[in-house]
């Protein structure tokens, strides 16, 4: 992918340190000194988008008009990343609205330039090993009250503790923006202000993204909203899209805790998932709800996700056999089913804000959760194979 550094400022004392920091991150960057030279670089690109890192002159904002004009006209061939000390809010919006430009502070880590290209689905050669795309696992409740959030939390903690994934970055995203409770299960504060970025999705950047994350002591990062009466039907999908682009940059695993209600954006996220865990309970109405959820997922546009069923809160007999298992298998024929036992410690775990995986030995329950965790890690292995 062609990437050039355009410097029109002749103040070497100012520009040289910035150029060195950029070159350390993108060692193959080509330097040019006039905006007219951009056309020559485009001709060499053979139809690829040319990224122009424009080191803007100090104390002169007239360049904004030139960049906006060129970006609007050639946005299918050029993408400008303006690097400057400061920029007004109105000028920043003008750049973004072109669809062919972005802005980065000259004082920022040059890694932000890489992040911008990643958000656009491209990545310049940096001389470092390319990081694989993250694995996205969706937890979909077949109804309310089936323990979907509990399973998502427990699987996330097992991934954190596992030797196989211990060094990988893992986040849990709660998409229930009205009645979120994942953070209470973990005794941390929810920080994702979804209404704020829904109204102004163009404000979402790495700095704001860092404000939205809730860090758990286990190493798990959580994105969840404080409970509110925000009308989720009015949610601007551009805000969600921007969030998921940043998730994909910062994390190796993205676990999604869906609400029971199906929204217009639900199929889009499911379609991007490598795996989906459908959570239900072993009752006649519960099994019907699971079957209906499976049908909805498989019929959703673009869905190719691997699916398993987690039958939660299962009762077991004296010898460990799942009670009424024949009911499950008669209705959910040919499905991959995991049975999660009814764990008496679950309520205490919720009340104390400590996941069962961190509260002490519960070998039987942990083994049940491990079956779902293995399903997830197998998807990661298949993708890398």
N, C-alpha and C positions, 0 to 999 in steps of 0.2 A: 504494500500500500504506500503510495507516494506521500511523503510528509516533508514540508519545507518550513524553514524559519525565515520570516521576512522582518528585517530590521531597517527602519528608515531613520532612526534616531542616531545621530553621529556622536553622541556623548558616550564614548567607550567606557568611561569610569562607571557609568550607570548600567550600561547594557551588558558588559562583559561578564559580570558575576551571574546574571540571569541566564545568559547563553550557556555558560558552563554547567549550571544546574540542569538545564534542559538537555544538554548533550550527554550528561551522566545517565539520564533516564532513557533517552532516545539517541543512541550513539550514531545512528545512520541518518540523522537529520541533515538536509541540504540547506545551506544558507544562501539567501538572495537579498539584494539590497534595494530593489525597486519593485513596486507593485505591478509594473508592466511585465516583469519577468515571470509572474505567475502564469501567464498564458503559455509561455514556453514550457513550463513544468506540466501544465495540463496536457499539452500535445504529446509529452512523453508518457503520459499515464495510461494510454491505451484503453480509455473508457472508465478507468477506476476513479473513485472520488479522490481528489487531491486535498490533503489537510494542510492548511496554511496557518502556522503559528505566527501571529502578527504581534511583534513586540512594539507596542504603540508608543509614539513620542510622548514625552512628558509635557504637561501644561498646554496641550493642544488637542481639543476634542473634535476638531473638524474632520479627523479621519473617520469618525463614526458614519458620516453621510456617505463616504466612499465605500466603506465596508458594507453598509446596508444595501446600497445600490447594486454592488457586485454580487453579494450573497443572494439577493432576491432574483437576480437575472440568471445566475449560474449555479443555483443550489443543488442541481443534479450532478454537478461536476466539481464543485469546490465547497469545502467547509472551513470557515474561518474560526480559529480560536484566538480571541483577542487577549493579549497579556498586557496588563497595565496596572499602575498603582491603585487607581480607584476609578469608579464609574458611577454615574447617577442611576437611580432606579428607572427613570424614563428611557435612558439610553440602553440600559440592560434589556428592557422589554422590547425595544426596537430591534436589537440584535436577535433575540430569541424568536420574535415573530416572523423573521425572514425564513426560518426553517433551515438556514444555512450558516448559522454563526452561534458562538457561545463566548463566554468571558471567563477568564481565570485571573486571579490577583497575582501580580508579579512577586508577592511575598509568600505565596502559597507553595506547598510541596508540588513539584512538577508531576508527581504521580497523578494529580487531578487531571492532567491532560490525557493520560492513559485511561482514566475513569470515563472521561467524556467520550472517547472513541469506543470504549466498551459499551456504553449505553446506546450508542448508535449501531451496535452489532458488529463493529470492526475493531481491530487492535493492531497498532503498529508493531513492527519488530523491535524488541527492546534488548535483545541479546540474552534474555533470560528465558527459562523454560516456560512454555505456554501453559497456563493453568486450565484444567478441564472445567467444563461447565458444571454448575452445582446440580445436585440431585434434589428434586422437589417431591415431597411425599404429602399427599392430602389426606386428612382425617375427616371423613364425611359422616355426620350422624344421620341415622335413618329417622330419628325423631328426637324431641327434646328429652333430657333426663336419662340418656343411655350411657353417660360417662365418657363421652368422646374426648372432652378436654383432659380428663384424668389419664386416658390412654396416651394422648399426644404428649403430655408432660412426662409420663413414665418412660416412653420410648426415647424421647429427647435426652433424658438423664442417662439412660442406658447407653446411648450413642456417645455421650460425653465420657462415660466411665470405661467404655470398651477400648481395649488396646488397639483394635483395628482402626478406630476413628478418633482416638484420643487427641491427636494433633490437628484434627480438622475443625474448621470453624462451623458452628451449628447455631441456627436460630429457630425460634418458634414464633409463628405469626398468628395472632388471634384475629380472625375476620368478623367476629361478633362485635360490631361497633356500638351497639346499644347496651348490651348486658354482659360485657366481657368480665370474666372472673379468673382467667389464667394466672394473672399476677397475684391474686389472693391465694391461689394454691401454692405459690412460691414465696409469699410474704415479701413482695417487692412492689414498687409503685408503677402503675401504668403511665406511659409518657407519650404515646403516639397521639398527636392532635390531628385526627383524620379530617375533621371539618375545616381546619385551617388550610390544609393543602388541597382539599377538594375545591375550595373557593379560588385558590391561587396556586395551581399545580406547578407553575413556572418557578415558584420560590424554592422548590425542593432541590437541595444540593447536598453535598457531603456534610457540610457543617450542620444543617438542619437535621439530616439523617442521624447524625451522632446524638443530637438532642433527644430524638425519639426512642432510642434504644434503652431498655431496662436490663441491667447486668445482674445476673444471679451468681451467687458465690460458687456454684458448681462449674462455672465457665459458660453456661448457656446464656445466650442473648434472646430477649423477648421483645416483641413489638405488639403492644396491646393498648387499646384506648380506654381512658376513664369512662365509666358508664355515663351515658347521656341520652337525650331524646332526639339525637341527630337523625334526620330522615335519610336512611340509607339508600332509598330509591333515588334520591337526588345526587348520590355520590358520582363525582366526575371520574370516569374510568381512567382518564389521563393521570390522575393522582395515583391510583393503584398501579398503573403501568410503570410510572416513574419509580415507585417504591420497589417493585419487583426487579426492575433493572438494577437498582442499587443493591438489593439482596443478592442478585446473581454475581455482583462484583465482589462483595465482601464475605460471602459464605460458601462453604462446600456443601452444606446441607440446609435445606429450607423445609421445615415442617409446618404445614398449614392446618390450623384448627378452624374448620368451617362452622358457621351457624346452621341450625336445622332448616332455616328459610332459604329458599333458592332464589337468587337474584340474577339479573341479566348478565353480570360478569362472572357468575359461578362457572359456566361451561368453559369460558376462556382460560380460567386458571386450572381447571381439571385437565384441559387439553394439553397444558404445558407440564403436567405432572408425570413423572416416571411411574409412580405407584399411588394407588388410592386404597385406603383402609375404610371400609364401610362398617360403622359401629351400630350394633343393635342388641336387643335382649331376647332371651328365649321364652317368648310367649306367643300365642297364636297371632294377636294383633301385631306384636313386635316383629315376627317373621314376615308378615305381609308387608310391613313398612320397609324391611330390609330388601325384600324382593322388588318393591316399587322403586327404591333408591337405586338398586343395581340397574334396573331397566332405564331409568332416567339418565344415569351416567353413560351407559353404553349407547344410548340414542342421541347423546349430546354431540353437537357438530365438532368434528376434528378430534374426537376422543380416541386415543390409542393406549391409554394408561393401563398398567397391570393392576388387577383388582384382587383384593382379599377381603374376607368378612371377619370381623372380630365380634364374636358373641360374648358380650360382657356380663358380669355379675351372675355367672353360671353357678348353679347349685350342684354339688357333687355328693355321691353316695359314700358309704363307709370305705369302699375300696378305691375311691378316687374317680369312679366313672361319672361322666357328665349325665345328669338326670335329663330325661326327655330329649336326648340326643337324636333319637330317631325322627322326632318332629322336625328338627333342623334339617336333617339330611333328606327328608322326604320333600321339603319345600325348596331347599337351596341345593338342588342336585348339581353336581359337577363344579361347585364353587370351592375355592380354597378357603377353608374355614379354620379359624383359631378360636379356642375356647378359653376365656379368661375367668378364673374363679371369682366368686364373691368374697372379697377380702375384708374381714371385720375391721382391719386397721385403716381402711380407706377414709372413714369419717374423721378419725383422729388426725390422719395425714392432712386432710383439707383444713381442719380447724387450727392446726399448728403451723400450716404453711410449709410443711416439709414433705417432699415426695417420698413414697414408700421406699424407693431405691436408695434413698439417703438416710433412712431412719433406722436401719438395722436389718438383720437377716429375716427375710420372708421368702425362703427359697422357692416354695411352690408358686407363689404369685409372680416372683421375679422370673421363674422359668416360663410362665405363661406369656409375660411381656416379651421375654427374649425371643419367642417364636415370631412375634411381629417384627422385632428389631432385625432378626435374621432375614425376614422377607425384604426389608428395606435395604440392608447391606448387600443382598444378592443382586438387587437391581443396580446398585452402584458398580458391583463387580462386572455384571453383564455389559454395562455401558463402557467400561474401560477395556473390555476384552476385544 
